[in-house]
Amino acid sequence: MDSRQVADYLHMDMRAVDKLASRGQIPCRKVGGTFIFLKGELDHWVEARMHTLGPKELAKIHKGVSRHHGFDHEEMLIAPLLPDAPHGIAVPLGARTREAVLRALVDLAEKAHLVYNREDLLREIREREDLCTTAIVPGVAMPHPRHPLPYDIAESFVVVGMTASGIPFSAEDGSLTRLFFLICCKDDRTHLHVLARLAHLLHEQTEIEELLHAGSPDELRELLVSGERALLRK
């Protein structure tokens, strides 16, 4: 990808892309005086800095990524990826450690018949957490494999668990985490699209607090669906 394509992909000004590249603030290589970007590296860069972006920047990236991958950024995305009730959401999630959370989330997906290879999926999720925590929003973590796993899962999905109290999940600010979204996608385009939508949805602390007050799986599901609908109306 060149600077123009990256600008279109991330819905940014091309001059801003070139400035980031010249300062070494975005992964790229210079070939014959031209900045060249690899999409996989770019996606990881976007993922790592989502928590630092404001709502307008998140909306722009979400729109650009959606358009590039052929998604309608005005359509529901998270709600359709939640397994049908009563599966896919646990309130409370019975876990008190990071390892227990990861296992419990994979158990939720397995009970919904979405997982073919449980141990491979767990290993991939652990390796991603060891690389860099996914607790990038206060009170919330979004564990996921580093790479799509097309052969280990039946279809792309999001399962959600909320623990009774906060647990250490290696958040950068040292805060505890209660709300967990396990994101597993069969391809890169869906993965980044889901991350961008969730990051946008959970940007406001008031939205997170409302979710944290859910008293049942059904209530948490309803809040997520209504929150996504409200986001699309903005």
C-alpha positions, 0 to 999 in steps of 0.5 A: 500500500502507498500513502494514498491507499493508506489515507483512504483505508484509514480515512485520513489526510495523505499529508498526515500519513506521510508525516507519521511515516517520515517521523517513524510513527507508523510502520512502513518502508521507504523504497525509491523515495516512496513510503510502502506500507504492509496491510498486516503491520498497519492493522496491528498498528491501528489495533494497538492505538485504538484506545488513544483515539477520540470518537471522531478519529475512531469513527473515521477509521471505522468508516475507512476500514469498512469501505475498504473491506466492503462492509456497510459501516451503518449496519449492525455488526456486533449484535449479529456476532453474539451467539443466540440466547441463552449462549454467548454471554455470562453474567457473572463470569465465574473467574478470578484470574486472567487464565480463568477468564480466558478459559471461561470465555472459550467455554462459552464459545464452545457451548455455543458450538463455535469452536473446533479446536479449543486448545489451539484457540486458547494458546493463540489468545494467551500468546496475544495477551502475552505480547500486549494486554487487550485491557486497553479501555478502563474496566474492559478487555477484548481478548482475541487471537493475534491472527484469524483462525479460519480452521479452529472456529465455526464462524466469526463470533463475539462472546461476552463475560462480566465478572462479579468484581474486577480482576488484574488483567495487566491494564496499562494504568493498573486498573482492574477489569470486569467486562470481557469481549472474546473476539474471534474472526475467520478473516482479517477484514472482519477482525479489524472491523469488529475491533473498531466498532467495539472501540467506538461503542465503548469509548464513553465511560458512561456506556461502560458503566451502564454495561457494568450495571447489567444484572443478567445476560439478557440485560447485557445483550439488550444494552449492547444491541441498543448501544450499537443502534444508538451509535449508528444513529449518530 
